[in-house]
Amino acid sequence: MPKTVIISGGTDGMGRATALERLARGDRVTVIGGNQAKGKALLAHANNPDLHFLQADLSSIAEVERVVTHLRDSHDAIDALALFANRVSPRRRESAEGLEFTFALYYLSRYLLSHRLIPLLDAAPAPVIINVAGVGNTAGGIVWEDPQLTRRYGQIRAQLQAGRANDLLGVAFADSAGSKARYVLYHPGFTRSGTGHQNPLVRGSLKLLARLFARPVPDAVRPIVGWIDQPPSAALSAVDRGREVDLSLKTLDPADAARLAAYTEKLLQRA
């Protein structure tokens, strides 16, 4: 039976491949992304009336809320929510609401979509949320004294913090969101899609490394496609490059997950 699939950050790389694979299976797919040209190119490539593109700046709380309103107005249920949106920022910059950009795009957009779409997910028979980040990696963590990285910003530090925040998002969602949706944290490893760095020298080096060492995109998205068809039975699953992650890992600590959720809700109340 065809499913309804929502993909954030789905105009290129793994998100794009997932969208096309699910379209090929007869699903109704909506892709959310900030680049209108890439969205139009995807629509033209697919040439399928079941594919829809929503342009939105997912680093903006207001824009994510607009997307949620649109989805609520246009859908009765959502079977799968796949979260890919991320972008490296070499210098610290802020979202429309004044939040650190990486935190806002990579983590907060996923928090908002996961929680705000619960009614539509719960209206589906077997809903699943797939959060594509870096679970299993224990480097980095939440900078509790300065989560917006106002004092010591670094792009790697920002990426690692947001990755660990997504780990905790999955834990808190499974523990306390009250949804029947299964939550999957997925680390695909280095794939041939992750080469969009702003610096041309770095981008060229990444492309070379990708050709030599990265997983092909179809291999990386295969588990995602499978989870959409058959979600795991557990409320929370974590998979790092094909291996189940022990949920007792320190980066999946329930107390830290609750602490981050409380911080996030306070942040949203002030925004």
C-alpha positions as CSV (number, residue, x, y, z in Angstrom):
1,M,0.0,0.0,0.0
2,P,1.4,3.4,-0.9
3,K,2.7,5.5,2.0
4,T,2.9,9.2,2.7
5,V,6.6,10.3,3.2
6,I,7.9,13.7,4.3
7,I,11.7,14.4,3.8
8,S,13.5,17.4,5.2
9,G,16.7,18.3,3.4
10,G,15.7,16.1,0.5
11,T,16.8,18.0,-2.6
12,D,20.2,16.3,-3.0
13,G,22.3,13.4,-1.6
14,M,20.7,10.8,0.5
15,G,17.4,12.7,0.9
16,R,17.0,13.0,-2.8
17,A,17.8,9.3,-3.3
18,T,15.3,8.3,-0.6
19,A,12.6,10.5,-2.3
20,L,13.2,8.9,-5.7
21,E,13.2,5.4,-4.3
22,R,10.0,5.9,-2.4
23,L,8.4,7.5,-5.5
24,A,9.4,4.4,-7.5
25,R,7.4,2.3,-4.9
26,G,4.3,4.4,-5.5
27,D,4.5,6.6,-2.4
28,R,3.3,10.2,-2.1
29,V,6.5,12.2,-1.2
30,T,7.0,15.7,0.0
31,V,10.5,17.1,0.0
32,I,11.3,20.2,2.1
33,G,14.4,22.3,1.3
34,G,15.8,25.8,1.1
35,N,17.2,25.7,-2.5
36,Q,14.4,26.4,-5.0
37,A,16.6,25.6,-8.0
38,K,17.4,22.1,-6.6
39,G,13.8,21.6,-5.7
40,K,12.7,22.4,-9.3
41,A,15.4,20.2,-10.7
42,L,14.2,17.3,-8.5
43,L,10.6,17.8,-9.6
44,A,11.7,17.9,-13.3
45,H,13.9,14.8,-12.9
46,A,11.1,12.8,-11.2
47,N,8.3,14.0,-13.4
48,N,5.9,12.5,-11.0
49,P,2.7,14.1,-9.7
50,D,3.2,12.3,-6.4
51,L,6.3,14.4,-5.6
52,H,5.9,17.8,-4.0
53,F,8.5,20.3,-3.0
54,L,8.1,22.9,-0.2
55,Q,10.7,25.6,-0.1
56,A,11.6,26.7,3.4
57,D,14.5,27.9,5.5
58,L,14.6,25.1,8.0
59,S,16.9,27.1,10.3
60,S,14.0,29.4,11.0
61,I,11.4,28.4,13.7
62,A,8.8,30.4,11.9
63,E,9.5,28.7,8.6
64,V,9.3,25.2,10.1
65,E,6.0,26.2,11.8
66,R,4.7,27.3,8.4
67,V,5.7,24.0,6.9
68,V,3.9,22.1,9.7
69,T,0.8,24.2,9.1
70,H,0.9,23.4,5.4
71,L,1.3,19.7,6.1
72,R,-1.5,19.6,8.6
73,D,-3.8,21.3,6.0
74,S,-2.8,19.0,3.2
75,H,-2.4,15.6,4.8
76,D,-4.6,13.3,6.9
77,A,-1.7,11.1,8.0
78,I,2.0,10.7,7.6
79,D,3.6,7.3,7.5
80,A,7.3,8.3,7.6
81,L,9.3,11.4,8.4
82,A,12.9,11.3,7.3
83,L,15.2,14.0,8.6
84,F,18.3,14.9,6.6
85,A,18.6,18.7,6.8
86,N,22.1,19.9,7.7
87,R,24.7,22.3,6.4
88,V,28.3,23.1,7.6
89,S,28.9,26.7,8.5
90,P,32.6,27.6,8.7
91,R,31.8,30.8,10.7
92,R,29.3,31.4,13.4
93,R,26.1,32.8,12.1
94,E,22.6,33.1,13.4
95,S,19.1,32.0,12.3
96,A,16.2,34.4,11.7
97,E,15.4,34.1,15.4
98,G,19.0,34.7,16.6
99,L,20.0,31.1,17.3
100,E,23.3,29.5,16.3
101,F,22.7,28.3,12.7
102,T,23.9,24.7,13.0
103,F,22.0,24.1,16.2
104,A,18.8,25.6,14.5
105,L,19.0,23.7,11.2
106,Y,20.6,20.4,12.2
107,Y,18.9,19.9,15.5
108,L,16.0,22.3,16.2
109,S,14.2,21.8,12.8
110,R,14.2,18.1,13.5
111,Y,12.9,18.6,17.0
112,L,10.1,20.7,15.8
113,L,9.1,18.4,12.9
114,S,9.3,15.3,15.1
115,H,7.0,16.9,17.8
116,R,4.7,19.1,15.8
117,L,3.8,16.3,13.3
118,I,2.8,13.8,16.0
119,P,-0.9,14.0,15.3
120,L,-0.4,13.2,11.6
121,L,2.1,10.4,12.4
122,D,-0.2,8.9,15.0
123,A,-3.0,8.9,12.4
124,A,-0.9,6.4,10.3
125,P,-1.1,2.7,11.0
126,A,2.7,2.2,11.6
127,P,4.5,5.5,11.6
128,V,8.3,6.0,11.7
129,I,10.7,8.9,12.2
130,I,14.2,8.4,10.8
131,N,16.8,10.9,12.0
132,V,20.0,10.7,9.9
133,A,22.9,12.0,11.9
134,G,25.9,10.5,13.7
135,V,24.6,8.1,16.4
136,G,27.3,5.8,17.7
137,N,29.9,8.6,17.5
138,T,30.8,9.7,21.0
139,A,32.9,12.8,20.1
140,G,31.5,16.1,21.1
141,G,28.6,16.9,23.3
142,I,26.1,19.6,24.4
143,V,28.0,22.7,25.6
144,W,25.6,23.2,28.5
145,E,27.1,26.4,29.6
146,D,26.8,27.9,26.1
147,P,24.7,25.9,23.7
148,Q,24.6,28.7,21.2
149,L,28.4,28.7,21.0
150,T,28.7,32.5,21.5
151,R,32.2,32.3,22.8
152,R,34.1,29.4,21.2
153,Y,32.6,28.6,17.9
154,G,34.1,26.0,15.5
155,Q,32.3,24.3,12.7
156,I,33.4,20.8,13.9
157,R,32.3,21.7,17.4
158,A,29.0,22.9,16.2
159,Q,28.4,19.8,14.0
160,L,29.3,17.5,16.9
161,Q,27.1,19.3,19.3
162,A,24.1,19.2,17.0
163,G,24.8,15.5,16.2
164,R,24.8,14.6,19.9
165,A,21.6,16.7,20.3
166,N,19.9,14.6,17.7
167,D,20.9,11.5,19.6
168,L,19.2,12.9,22.7
169,L,16.2,14.0,20.7
170,G,15.5,10.4,19.8
171,V,15.9,9.3,23.4
172,A,13.6,11.9,24.7
173,F,11.0,11.4,22.0
174,A,10.8,7.7,22.7
175,D,10.6,8.2,26.4
176,S,8.1,11.0,26.7
177,A,6.5,12.2,23.5
178,G,3.6,9.9,23.9
179,S,3.5,9.0,20.2
180,K,3.2,5.5,18.6
181,A,5.8,6.5,16.0
182,R,9.0,4.4,16.1
183,Y,12.1,6.6,16.3
184,V,15.2,5.5,14.4
185,L,18.6,7.2,14.9
186,Y,20.8,6.3,11.9
187,H,24.4,7.0,11.1
188,P,25.2,6.0,7.5
189,G,28.9,6.8,7.7
190,F,30.8,8.6,5.0
191,T,28.7,8.6,1.8
192,R,29.3,10.1,-1.6
193,S,26.7,12.7,-1.0
194,G,28.5,14.7,1.7
195,T,30.7,17.0,-0.4
196,G,28.9,20.3,-0.5
197,H,31.5,22.3,1.5
198,Q,31.7,26.1,0.8
199,N,35.5,26.1,0.5
200,P,36.3,24.8,-3.1
201,L,39.6,23.3,-1.9
202,V,37.9,21.4,0.9
203,R,35.1,20.4,-1.5
204,G,37.6,19.0,-4.0
205,S,39.4,17.0,-1.3
206,L,36.1,15.6,0.0
207,K,35.1,14.6,-3.5
208,L,38.4,12.7,-4.0
209,L,38.0,11.0,-0.6
210,A,34.4,10.1,-1.5
211,R,35.5,8.4,-4.7
212,L,38.1,6.4,-2.8
213,F,36.4,5.6,0.5
214,A,32.7,6.6,0.7
215,R,29.7,4.3,0.6
216,P,27.5,4.7,-2.5
217,V,24.4,6.6,-1.8
218,P,22.1,3.6,-2.7
219,D,23.8,1.5,-0.1
220,A,23.4,4.2,2.5
221,V,19.7,4.8,1.9
222,R,18.7,1.1,1.6
223,P,18.0,0.7,5.4
224,I,15.9,3.9,5.4
225,V,13.8,2.6,2.6
226,G,13.3,-0.6,4.5
227,W,12.3,1.1,7.7
228,I,9.7,3.1,5.9
229,D,8.2,-0.2,4.7
230,Q,8.6,-2.0,8.0
231,P,9.4,0.2,11.1
232,P,11.3,-1.5,14.0
233,S,9.2,-2.8,16.8
234,A,11.1,-0.9,19.5
235,A,10.2,2.7,20.4
236,L,13.8,3.7,19.8
237,S,16.4,2.1,17.5
238,A,20.0,3.3,16.9
239,V,22.1,2.0,14.0
240,D,25.7,3.0,13.2
241,R,26.8,1.9,9.7
242,G,24.8,-1.3,9.9
243,R,25.5,-2.1,13.5
244,E,23.0,-1.8,16.4
245,V,24.1,0.8,18.9
246,D,23.9,0.0,22.6
247,L,21.3,2.3,24.0
248,S,23.2,2.5,27.3
249,L,25.9,4.5,25.4
250,K,26.8,7.7,27.4
251,T,25.7,9.9,24.4
252,L,22.1,8.4,24.8
253,D,21.7,9.3,28.5
254,P,18.1,9.8,29.4
255,A,18.9,12.5,32.0
256,D,20.8,14.5,29.4
257,A,17.9,13.9,26.9
258,A,15.4,15.3,29.4
259,R,17.7,18.3,30.2
260,L,18.1,19.1,26.5
261,A,14.3,18.8,25.9
262,A,13.6,21.2,28.8
263,Y,16.2,23.7,27.4
264,T,14.7,23.4,23.9
265,E,11.2,24.1,25.1
266,K,12.3,27.2,27.0
267,L,14.1,28.3,23.9
268,L,11.0,27.9,21.8
269,Q,8.9,29.8,24.4
270,R,11.3,32.8,24.1
271,A,11.5,32.7,20.3
